[in-house]
Amino acid sequence: VSQSRYFKARSSRLVQFELICIDDLHALAHKELLDWVFENLIKNALDAMEGEGNIVIYITSSGKQVFIDIEDSGKGIPKSEWSRIFQPGYTTKTRGWGLGLSLARRIIEIYHRGKIFVKHSEPGKGSTFRVTLQA
């Protein structure tokens, strides 16, 4: 999740980043593909916050799984949209193809045999996406 440093240097001073990592964790993963997934999630979070807010990245584990939660204080997503946002072509942006989250899901679920989903979201309060990988 080296992307947080990259985005911190390129985003508004009104955006606060925090990384919380429990223990020294390792996951079986393709670094470049995972970097792309996290870049996409962080870009979406920044867009949802419109230049002001908080992004917190939590990295934890349980047994043979590593959990990466990316939480933002953006617009939030209505629960009725949670499954649709991963479909190709779904976008809320005026300039977007709607491929980012569908490709992120393929990278996580097919290539890494993990999971990616909306852990929590509330309109007006923000969203948390969870990525689960094998340790």
Protein Blocks (a to p, Z undefined) as FASTA:
>chain_A
ZZmmmmmmmmcfkbccddddehjddddddfklmmmmmmmmmmmmmmmnnopacddddddd
ehjaccdddddfbebpafklmmmmmpghiafbfbdghlmmmmmmmmmmmmnopacddfbd
cehiaccddddddZZ
